[in-house]
Amino acid sequence: MSLLILNGSIVNEGRIKPMDLYIKNGRIERIDPDLSHMSVQNTIDATGMKILPGLIDDQVHFREPGMTQKANIYTESRAAVAGGITTFMEMPNTNPQSTTIEKLENKFSIASKNSLANYSFYLGATVDNLDQIKKLNPKTACGIKIFMGSSTGNMLVDAPDVLEQIYRNAPSIIATHCEDTPTILVNEFKYKERYGENIPFTRHPMIRSEEACYKSSSMAVELAKKTGAQLHILHITTKKELELFTSSSLEGKQITAEACVHHLYLNDNHYKDKGALIKCNPSVKTEMDQQALISAVLDNQIDIIATDHAPHLWEEKQNTYFYAPSGLPLIQHSLLMLLEFYHKQIFDLALIAQKTSHAVADRFKIIDRGYIREGYWADLVIVDCRKPTIINKNDILYKCGWSPFEGETFRSSIDTTIVSGEICYKNGKICSDQVGKRIGINR
């Protein structure tokens, strides 16, 4: 298919410029101030709108295999595309867990049939799968995920000697969830003595505390410095943790940090209204922590912004503290949330493109995606910053069917999403059955 996008403004590599785009065979063939004379199969008029590189979400939980009553690759990839996310990287804590090369490839096989977005998957680390980690071809998967807290069974890896062996032998980038489990258990016991089973959700950030986060994150940084491993720490939530990271451009960094959109958008004041709906691990913290994260995005201590999309059933979320699972669905609305920072004149559009596309492509060494460049795959999102979106239950594409932002109005809208040159979402509707591509990685 050939496609022209006319009269829009391209947001790319730190600049916003009025440009037309010519797309052929899935790739960007030409970028030029005026391509209106060309004859093509399809044309999009993007007058007054912004064209960003499609977002690359480096942290999602799509629940397949084993928990498909909550979500699956088919449904959540469609929600992703509706939110302007054209590529995702999915986590290994499914059932069965993706902790062997064989089980990892099984996920790729599912995605090759069912995913509308482009995709990759992490190999999960356990206390006893070092042989599988050593066998991993670094070009075939996005990375190795270590749960250094907030997991169960053999996917909780917090013994220093086991961790050091994984760090020393990892052939790929390591992505970590950092919370110290013993600290959390002590906090849980303290609050359970006080409240019993009915711990208020307002106490979640005291249980999943700053101390628990910092203790684990600092251990991860120390191990990376000791072993030379490439480390990416997921979902940083506290001001204190930020002292572990340098304020500099991504290029040349061995240790990088990520913030998730909900930790930038929410703070502990929101528990009073949203309760279990925003219970997640690590927890949404204080307003001071929230403001520190926003500042860290601006000064390049935080390199990447992701979602940690983690859907659960509505019925599960109606339980008391210990029985309401942690995680919330985000992937369809994360770009709209970030665009609120643009409207508030906190983040500019170029920064949003940098943290959600360019930096992810660079850090994970993704081939020919994450930028709007001639020769690159045409992964694009066209946004209308003048047209508001009301989050309506009937428009939610998550399989779980709910969002913590139902009824809220965001000041922008997703007009069109293009995946590898194919229009996949437009005018509020999924309009393609094209299957996304397994991303290429150059390591």
Long-range contacts (C-beta under 8 A, 24 or more apart in sequence): 1-25, 1-41, 1-42, 1-421, 1-422, 2-40, 2-41, 2-42, 3-40, 3-41, 3-42, 3-43, 3-44, 3-378, 3-418, 3-421, 3-423, 4-35, 4-36, 4-38, 4-40, 4-42, 4-43, 4-44, 5-43, 5-44, 5-46, 5-51, 5-380, 5-382, 6-35, 6-36, 6-43, 6-44, 6-45, 6-46, 6-47, 7-45, 7-46, 7-47, 7-48, 8-46, 8-47, 8-49, 8-50, 8-51, 8-382, 9-49, 9-50, 9-51, 10-50, 10-51, 10-372, 11-50, 11-51, 11-52, 11-53, 11-349, 11-350, 11-352, 11-353, 11-372, 12-52, 12-53, 12-350, 12-353, 12-371, 12-372, 12-373, 13-350, 13-358, 13-371, 14-350, 14-354, 15-350, 16-50, 16-349, 16-350, 21-51, 21-372, 21-378, 21-380, 23-378, 23-418, 23-421, 24-421, 25-421, 26-377, 26-378, 26-420, 26-421, 26-422, 27-368, 27-375, 27-376, 27-377, 27-378, 27-421, 28-372, 28-373, 28-374, 28-375, 28-376, 28-377, 28-378, 29-374, 30-374, 31-372, 31-373, 31-374, 42-423, 44-382, 44-416, 44-423, 46-382, 46-415, 46-416, 48-384, 48-386, 49-382, 49-383, 49-384, 49-385, 49-415, 50-349, 50-382, 50-383, 50-385, 51-372, 51-380, 51-381, 51-382, 52-84, 52-349, 52-352, 52-353, 52-357, 52-372, 52-380, 52-381, 52-382, 52-383, 53-353, 53-357, 53-358, 53-369, 53-370, 53-371, 53-372, 53-379, 53-380, 53-381, 54-84, 54-85, 54-86, 54-87, 54-357, 54-369, 54-379, 54-380, 54-381, 54-417, 54-418, 54-419, 55-83, 55-84, 55-85, 55-86, 55-87, 55-334, 55-335, 55-356, 55-357, 55-381, 56-85, 56-86, 56-87, 56-88, 56-89, 56-356, 56-357, 56-360, 56-361, 56-364, 56-366, 56-369, 56-370, 57-85, 57-87, 57-88, 57-89, 57-306, 57-307, 57-309, 57-331, 57-334, 57-356, 57-360, 58-89, 58-142, 58-175, 58-232, 58-234, 58-258, 58-304, 58-306, 58-360, 58-363, 58-364, 59-89, 59-91, 59-175, 59-234, 59-235, 59-258, 59-260, 59-306, 59-307, 59-308, 59-309, 60-88, 60-89, 60-90, 60-91, 60-306, 60-307, 60-308, 60-309, 60-310, 60-331, 61-90, 61-91, 61-93, 61-308, 61-309, 61-310, 61-311, 61-327, 62-88, 62-90, 62-309, 63-94, 63-311, 64-94, 64-107, 64-110, 65-94, 65-95, 65-96, 65-106, 65-107, 65-110, 66-94, 66-95, 66-96, 67-94, 67-95, 68-399, 69-313, 70-311, 70-312, 70-313, 70-399, 70-400, 71-311, 71-329, 71-398, 71-399, 71-400, 72-114, 72-399, 73-107, 73-110, 73-111, 73-114, 73-115, 73-119, 74-114, 74-115, 74-116, 75-397, 75-398, 75-399, 76-309, 76-311, 76-331, 76-398, 76-399, 77-111, 77-114, 77-115, 77-116, 77-117, 77-119, 77-436, 78-116, 78-397, 78-430, 79-329, 79-331, 79-332, 79-396, 79-397, 79-398, 80-116, 80-117, 80-309, 80-331, 80-332, 81-116, 81-117, 81-417, 81-419, 81-424, 81-425, 81-430, 82-332, 82-397, 82-414, 82-417, 82-425, 82-430, 83-331, 83-332, 83-333, 83-334, 83-335, 83-336, 83-414, 84-335, 84-381, 84-383, 84-414, 84-417, 85-117, 85-307, 85-331, 85-334, 85-335, 86-117, 86-118, 86-369, 86-379, 86-380, 86-381, 86-417, 86-418, 86-419, 86-436, 87-117, 87-118, 87-119, 87-120, 87-366, 87-369, 87-379, 87-436, 87-439, 88-117, 88-118, 88-119, 88-120, 88-331, 89-119, 89-120, 89-121, 89-122, 89-142, 89-143, 89-364, 90-119, 90-120, 90-121, 90-122, 91-122, 91-124, 91-145, 92-121, 92-122, 92-123, 92-124, 92-145, 92-155, 93-124, 93-147, 93-151, 93-155, 97-124, 97-126, 97-155, 98-122, 98-123, 98-124, 99-123, 99-124, 99-125, 99-126, 99-129, 99-132, 99-154, 99-155, 100-129, 100-132, 101-132, 101-135, 101-136, 104-141, 108-438, 111-436, 111-438, 112-435, 112-438, 113-435, 114-435, 115-435, 115-436, 116-419, 116-424, 116-430, 116-432, 116-433, 116-434, 116-435, 116-436, 117-419, 117-436, 118-369, 118-379, 118-419, 118-420, 118-436, 118-437, 118-438, 118-439, 119-436, 119-437, 119-438, 119-439, 120-364, 120-438, 120-439, 120-441, 122-175, 123-172, 124-155, 125-155, 125-157, 125-166, 126-154, 126-155, 126-157, 127-154, 127-156, 127-157, 127-159, 127-162, 128-154, 130-165, 130-166, 130-169, 133-166, 133-169, 133-170, 133-171, 134-169, 134-171, 136-171, 136-172, 137-171, 138-171, 138-172, 138-441, 138-443, 139-440, 139-441, 139-442, 139-443, 140-441, 141-172, 141-441, 142-172, 142-173, 142-364, 142-439, 142-441, 143-172, 143-173, 143-174, 143-175, 143-232, 143-364, 144-170, 144-172, 144-173, 144-174, 144-175, 145-174, 145-175, 145-176, 145-177, 146-174, 146-175, 146-176, 146-177, 147-176, 147-177, 148-176, 148-177, 148-178, 148-179, 148-216, 148-219, 148-220, 149-177, 149-178, 149-179, 149-180, 149-181, 149-184, 149-212, 149-216, 150-177, 150-179, 150-181, 150-184, 150-208, 150-281, 150-282, 150-326, 151-177, 156-181, 158-216, 160-219, 160-223, 163-219, 163-223, 164-223, 164-226, 164-227, 167-223, 167-224, 167-226, 167-227, 167-229, 167-231, 168-227, 168-229, 170-229, 170-230, 172-230, 172-443, 173-230, 173-231, 173-232, 173-363, 173-364, 174-224, 174-229, 174-230, 174-231, 174-232, 175-232, 175-233, 175-234, 176-216, 176-217, 176-220, 176-231, 176-232, 176-233, 176-234, 177-234, 177-235, 177-281, 177-282, 178-213, 178-216, 178-217, 178-219, 178-220, 178-233, 178-234, 178-282, 179-208, 179-212, 179-213, 179-216, 179-281, 179-282, 180-211, 180-212, 180-213, 180-215, 180-216, 181-212, 183-209, 183-211, 183-212, 183-215, 184-208, 184-209, 184-212, 187-212, 192-322, 195-321, 197-320, 197-321, 197-322, 198-320, 198-321, 199-320, 199-321, 199-322, 200-271, 200-321, 201-271, 201-275, 201-276, 201-279, 201-321, 201-324, 202-268, 202-271, 202-272, 203-321, 204-271, 204-279, 204-283, 204-284, 204-321, 205-268, 205-283, 205-284, 205-285, 205-286, 207-283, 208-281, 208-282, 208-283, 210-238, 210-239, 210-240, 210-241, 210-285, 210-289, 212-282, 213-237, 213-238, 213-240, 213-241, 213-282, 214-238, 214-240, 214-241, 217-241, 217-244, 218-244, 221-255, 224-254, 224-255, 225-254, 225-255, 228-254, 229-254, 230-254, 231-255, 231-256, 232-256, 232-257, 232-258, 232-304, 232-363, 233-257, 233-258, 234-258, 234-260, 234-306, 234-308, 235-259, 235-260, 235-263, 235-282, 235-306, 235-308, 236-263, 236-293, 236-296, 236-302, 237-263, 237-282, 237-283, 237-284, 237-285, 237-289, 237-293, 238-285, 238-289, 238-292, 239-288, 239-289, 239-292, 239-293, 242-292, 242-293, 242-296, 242-301, 242-302, 245-296, 245-301, 245-302, 246-301, 247-299, 247-300, 247-301, 248-300, 249-300, 250-300, 250-303, 250-359, 250-362, 250-363, 251-362, 253-303, 256-303, 256-304, 256-363, 257-296, 257-301, 257-302, 257-303, 257-304, 258-302, 258-303, 258-304, 258-305, 258-306, 259-293, 259-296, 259-297, 259-302, 259-304, 259-305, 259-306, 260-305, 260-306, 260-307, 260-308, 260-330, 261-305, 261-306, 261-307, 261-330, 261-334, 261-337, 261-338, 262-307, 262-308, 262-328, 262-330, 262-337, 263-289, 263-290, 263-293, 264-290, 264-293, 264-294, 264-297, 264-305, 264-337, 264-338, 264-341, 265-337, 265-340, 266-290, 274-404, 276-317, 276-318, 276-319, 276-321, 276-324, 277-317, 277-328, 277-402, 277-404, 278-328, 278-404, 279-317, 279-321, 279-324, 279-325, 279-326, 279-327, 279-328, 280-308, 280-310, 280-326, 280-327, 280-328, 281-326, 281-327, 294-341, 294-346, 297-347, 297-351, 297-355, 298-346, 298-347, 298-351, 302-355, 303-355, 303-359, 303-363, 304-355, 304-356, 304-359, 304-360, 304-363, 305-338, 305-352, 305-355, 305-356, 306-356, 306-360, 307-331, 307-334, 309-334, 311-398, 311-399, 311-400, 312-400, 313-400, 314-400, 314-401, 314-402, 317-402, 328-404, 329-396, 329-398, 329-400, 329-402, 329-403, 329-404, 331-398, 332-396, 332-397, 332-398, 332-403, 333-391, 333-403, 333-405, 333-410, 335-381, 335-383, 335-414, 336-389, 336-410, 336-412, 336-413, 336-414, 337-405, 337-410, 339-383, 339-385, 339-410, 339-411, 339-412, 340-410, 340-411, 340-412, 342-385, 342-412, 343-385, 343-411, 343-412, 364-441, 365-441, 365-442, 365-443, 366-439, 366-440, 366-441, 366-442, 367-439, 367-440, 367-441, 367-442, 368-440, 369-439, 377-420, 377-421, 377-437, 378-418, 378-420, 378-421, 379-418, 379-419, 379-420, 380-416, 380-417, 380-418, 381-414, 381-416, 381-417, 381-418, 382-414, 382-415, 382-416, 382-417, 382-418, 383-412, 383-413, 383-414, 383-415, 384-412, 384-413, 384-415, 385-411, 385-412, 386-412, 387-412, 387-413, 387-415, 388-412, 388-413, 389-413, 389-414, 395-428, 397-430
